[in-house]
Amino acid sequence: MDTFIQQIINGLVLGSMYALVALGYTMVYGVLNLINFAHGDVLMIGAMAGLTILNLLNHVAPDLPGFVKLAIAILGAIPVCMIVNVLIERVAYRRLRNAPRLAPLITAIGVSILLQTFAMMIWGRNPLPFPQMLSTDPIMVGGAVISHTQVLLLVLAAAAMFGLVMLVEKTKMGRAMRAVAENPRVAGLMGVDSNRVIVATFAIGAGLAAVAGVMWGANYASIQFAMGFVPGLKAFSAAVLGGIGNIYGAMIGGIVLGIIESLGAGYIGDLTGGFLGSHYQDIFAFVVLILVLTVRPSGIMGERVADRA
């Protein structure tokens, strides 16, 4: 039972990071019907920017409390990621909105490679240690262990997801985003600036990815230029699992995928008689993804895609 509780905690932590990134995928798809495959690398940029800020703070203000430094790193990484993602939309995607779907897909893959290359040129190709900012004393939960960093990650993820729901459901910008997702032409006739809404969507998604990136580094204590590819792929899978274009589906899909992956890592050795180790945990996640989409192709919460007039 202790192992089960531990893997559930690990799954919630991992799934929270997947959910934050999946929200960026699903928001852009809901508004533009575009899969931004460079979004995982925005997470990497957030982690790298956060590390740079932390190293600077450790040099100029070493006496600041660790949680304050981490908060400053997150707040500094968010605008960096927003600027990068808005530039991606402006330079790479805007001219391709009405192009065949294959064109923006290939462009997104190209942008991903460019971001990785630029990151390698700036921060190097070797893994970089991410400094430990919070206490390493473990917190016991029913026989399982959770760190202060993981508690902060869960709190930040919950707050970010709640804030996004409030923004989409209760604000004027949220109504404009829903209107553009439903029918951009009619929304334009009603006075909605589609370009402004799309830019805001990319910026919000980048902000969530920045939070996930800094906390990813804080949780795993190591980052590198290609770190965004696999989390980005899994976050996209989580968005599809929950229902692409559905923000609630992205949250649920991320959490479910994280728990499945962690349970797979904890029990795959026993289930296969030691034939497979914990590093084969991706098998469980993607097998379940395939099974769910075979039974329900629109995902757990249902795909929310507007009919373009």
SELO-223564 format. One record per residue (C-alpha): residue in one letter; y, x, z. Coordinates in pm, whole numbers, padded with zeros to 5 digits, always signed. Layout:
BEGIN
AYXZ/...
***
This chain:
BEGIN
M+00000+00000+00000/D+00237+00289+00075/T+00176+00422-00276/F+00241+00079-00425/I+00571+00038-00236/Q+00675+00391-00335/Q+00607+00324-00703/I+00797-00006-00688/I+01098+00177-00542/N+01071+00446-00808/G+01043+00176-01073/L+01355-00004-00950/V+01550+00322-00957/L+01428+00414-01306/G+01462+00057-01432/S+01822+00035-01307/M+01917+00332-01524/Y+01731+00184-01822/A+01910-00147-01768/L+02256+00012-01766/V+02188+00183-02099/A+02009-00123-02242/L+02320-00331-02179/G+02513-00107-02418/Y+02252-00159-02689/T+02235-00534-02642/M+02613-00589-02627/V+02674-00402-02952/Y+02385-00581-03120/G+02505-00918-02997/V+02854-00863-03141/L+02778-00660-03456/N+02404-00699-03523/L+02401-00317-03513/I+02164-00086-03325/N+02366+00209-03200/F+02091+00470-03174/A+02350+00726-03061/H+02392+00535-02734/G+02132+00743-02552/D+02336+01052-02630/V+02642+00887-02477/L+02439+00891-02153/M+02392+01265-02206/I+02767+01315-02260/G+02830+01129-01935/A+02589+01354-01746/M+02744+01669-01897/A+03099+01553-01826/G+03001+01463-01469/L+02844+01806-01416/T+03157+01979-01550/I+03377+01779-01311/L+03147+01852-01016/N+03147+02225-01089/L+03527+02218-01106/L+03552+02027-00777/N+03310+02268-00608/H+03541+02548-00714/V+03884+02402-00634/A+03798+02162-00349/P+03469+02273-00191/D+03540+02092+00138/L+03545+01743-00014/P+03257+01521+00100/G+02971+01505-00148/F+02997+01131-00210/V+03368+01169-00290/K+03290+01442-00545/L+03020+01226-00699/A+03256+00928-00718/I+03521+01142-00888/A+03260+01274-01131/I+03155+00920-01225/L+03516+00802-01260/G+03593+01106-01478/A+03282+01069-01696/I+03352+00702-01775/P+03672+00758-01986/V+03509+01056-02160/C+03216+00841-02271/M+03447+00555-02365/I+03655+00780-02590/V+03342+00923-02754/N+03190+00580-02818/V+03514+00432-02950/L+03550+00728-03188/I+03192+00673-03304/E+03269+00310-03380/R+03594+00393-03556/V+03466+00684-03765/A+03102+00604-03829/Y+03042+00230-03801/R+03358+00035-03887/R+03339+00095-04261/L+02969-00004-04262/R+02996-00347-04101/N+02924-00525-04427/A+02692-00258-04570/P+02315-00304-04601/R+02153-00271-04259/L+01979+00054-04345/A+02314+00236-04387/P+02445+00197-04029/L+02094+00268-03895/I+02080+00604-04073/T+02440+00673-03971/A+02354+00608-03607/I+02069+00859-03621/G+02304+01112-03781/V+02565+01056-03510/S+02298+01110-03246/I+02205+01447-03394/L+02574+01544-03418/L+02635+01461-03052/Q+02335+01667-02946/T+02454+01959-03159/F+02808+01946-03019/A+02669+01927-02664/M+02447+02227-02731/M+02748+02422-02860/I+02961+02331-02556/W+02710+02340-02270/G+02429+02553-02416/R+02068+02479-02500/N+01914+02562-02160/P+01864+02301-01885/L+02151+02295-01637/P+02101+02238-01262/F+02283+01933-01129/P+02420+01999-00778/Q+02293+01791-00487/M+02591+01599-00353/L+02433+01365-00098/S+02213+01419+00204/T+01852+01514+00129/D+01723+01346+00447/P+01470+01083+00338/I+01506+00713+00421/M+01176+00548+00515/V+01108+00201+00374/G+00773+00054+00476/G+00595+00387+00456/A+00767+00484+00131/V+01056+00726+00087/I+01388+00670-00085/S+01673+00919-00105/H+02043+00860-00044/T+02105+00931-00413/Q+01861+00659-00514/V+02020+00410-00276/L+02361+00484-00426/L+02216+00451-00776/L+02074+00106-00699/V+02404-00008-00544/L+02610+00119-00838/A+02373-00036-01092/A+02380-00374-00918/A+02759-00364-00890/A+02800-00264-01256/M+02566-00537-01379/F+02735-00800-01161/G+03075-00687-01285/L+02962-00711-01646/V+02829-01065-01595/M+03160-01168-01436/L+03354-01010-01722/V+03148-01182-01992/E+03131-01520-01821/K+03468-01552-01648/T+03734-01357-01836/K+03932-01407-02155/M+03783-01090-02303/G+03435-01217-02223/R+03503-01544-02403/A+03636-01349-02700/M+03320-01134-02704/R+03100-01444-02701/A+03310-01602-02975/V+03283-01296-03203/A+02908-01280-03137/E+02874-01647-03232/N+03083-01639-03549/P+03338-01363-03618/R+03509-01551-03901/V+03575-01865-03698/A+03677-01650-03401/G+03932-01476-03625/L+04071-01810-03738/M+04115-01904-03372/G+04328-01594-03312/V+04063-01357-03176/D+04113-00994-03282/S+03758-00896-03378/N+03838-00524-03400/R+03979-00524-03048/V+03674-00708-02915/I+03433-00469-03087/V+03617-00164-02955/A+03609-00314-02604/T+03235-00376-02640/F+03169-00014-02733/A+03393+00106-02449/I+03224-00112-02185/G+02878-00006-02299/A+02986+00359-02284/G+03117+00314-01930/L+02780+00180-01816/A+02603+00468-01989/A+02834+00716-01812/V+02736+00578-01472/A+02368+00600-01570/G+02413+00955-01702/V+02575+01097-01388/M+02324+00926-01163/W+02037+01042-01385/G+02150+01399-01330/A+02196+01343-00957/N+01850+01188-00927/Y+01655+01443-01133/A+01876+01749-01055/S+01860+01882-01412/I+02021+01789-01744/Q+02024+01931-02096/F+02166+01855-02440/A+01866+01652-02568/M+01812+01453-02249/G+01946+01127-02392/F+01686+01072-02664/V+01389+00949-02458/P+01593+00741-02207/G+01782+00594-02501/L+01460+00501-02679/K+01319+00344-02365/A+01643+00159-02293/F+01638+00019-02646/S+01277-00086-02587/A+01388-00251-02262/A+01660-00442-02449/V+01403-00563-02702/L+01158-00647-02423/G+01416-00859-02244/G+01558-01012-02562/I+01800-00814-02777/G+02151-00955-02767/N+02094-01114-02425/I+02262-00932-02136/Y+02037-01093-01876/G+01739-00995-02087/A+01857-00632-02096/M+01880-00622-01717/I+01538-00779-01667/G+01380-00574-01946/G+01511-00249-01795/I+01380-00329-01448/V+01043-00449-01579/L+00998-00143-01800/G+01089+00091-01514/I+00842-00072-01275/I+00564-00072-01535/E+00626+00294-01609/S+00623+00391-01241/L+00311+00189-01162/G+00145+00346-01463/A+00236+00694-01338/G+00095+00612-00994/Y-00234+00457-01101/I-00317+00584-01449/G-00525+00868-01306/D-00739+00631-01098/L-00774+00377-01377/T-00895+00640-01626/G-01113+00833-01384/G-00880+01132-01393/F-00888+01154-01773/L-00514+01085-01803/G-00241+01221-01575/S+00093+01077-01469/H+00265+01238-01768/Y+00093+00971-01983/Q+00293+00697-01811/D+00467+00606-02138/I+00137+00460-02259/F+00159+00177-02006/A+00523+00099-02079/F+00484+00077-02455/V+00145-00099-02448/V+00300-00373-02234/L+00601-00381-02468/I+00374-00432-02768/L+00172-00703-02590/V+00482-00894-02478/L+00640-00883-02824/T+00312-00989-02984/V+00303-01300-02767/R+00680-01355-02757/P+00863-01170-03037/S+01205-01280-02909/G+01150-01104-02575/I+01127-01230-02219/M+01463-01408-02210/G+01481-01481-02582/E+01681-01306-02850/R+02043-01417-02870/V+02163-01357-03224/A+02433-01560-03393/D+02395-01696-03743/R+02653-01523-03958/A+02845-01772-04169/
***
